[in-house]
């Protein structure tokens, strides 16, 4: 797995993932908040399978 996310993309995904996971514990307390695991995991690893599938990414080639 080659990194295909830029640092700003990773930070955004981590924030989104944490925000969605909070929905499990506060607010509407719905299990839909578990969807936050996807951006949380992709942000933590720096690899997005969807970017790989479409052949794109936000990481510059020098940072791979």
C-alpha positions as CSV (number, residue, x, y, z in Angstrom):
1,X,0.0,0.0,0.0
2,X,1.5,3.2,-1.1
3,X,0.5,6.5,0.6
4,X,-1.9,8.5,-1.6
5,X,-3.2,11.1,0.7
6,X,-1.7,14.5,1.5
7,X,-1.3,15.7,5.1
8,X,-4.2,18.1,4.8
9,X,-6.4,15.3,3.5
10,X,-5.4,13.0,6.4
11,X,-6.1,15.7,9.0
12,X,-9.5,16.3,7.4
13,X,-10.3,12.6,7.4
14,X,-9.2,12.2,11.0
15,X,-11.4,15.1,12.1
16,X,-14.4,13.8,10.1
17,X,-14.0,10.3,11.5
18,X,-13.8,11.4,15.1
19,X,-16.8,13.7,14.5
20,X,-18.9,10.9,13.1
21,X,-17.9,8.5,15.8
22,X,-19.0,10.9,18.4
23,X,-22.6,10.4,17.0
24,X,-22.5,7.0,18.6
25,X,-22.0,8.4,22.1
26,X,-23.5,11.9,22.0
27,X,-26.3,13.6,20.0
28,X,-28.7,11.2,18.3
29,X,-26.7,8.2,19.6
30,X,-27.1,6.3,16.3
31,X,-25.0,3.4,15.0
32,X,-24.6,5.4,11.7
33,X,-21.7,7.1,13.5
34,X,-19.7,3.9,13.0
35,X,-19.4,5.0,9.4
36,X,-16.7,7.3,10.9
37,X,-14.4,4.3,11.1
38,X,-13.8,4.5,7.4
39,X,-12.3,8.1,7.2
40,X,-10.6,7.5,10.6
41,X,-8.8,4.4,9.3
42,X,-7.9,5.9,5.9
43,X,-6.6,9.1,7.6
44,X,-4.5,7.1,10.0
45,X,-2.9,5.0,7.3
46,X,-2.6,7.6,4.6
47,X,-4.0,5.2,2.0
48,X,-7.4,5.5,0.4
49,X,-8.6,2.4,-1.7
50,X,-11.0,4.6,-3.6
51,X,-8.2,6.9,-4.8
52,X,-6.3,3.8,-5.9
53,X,-9.3,2.5,-7.8
54,X,-9.7,5.7,-9.8
55,X,-6.0,6.3,-10.1
56,X,-5.9,9.6,-8.3
57,X,-4.7,10.9,-5.0
58,X,-3.9,14.1,-3.1
59,X,-0.4,13.3,-2.3
60,X,2.4,14.7,-4.4
61,X,4.6,12.1,-6.2
62,X,7.6,13.2,-4.2
63,X,5.9,12.2,-0.9
64,X,4.9,8.7,-1.9
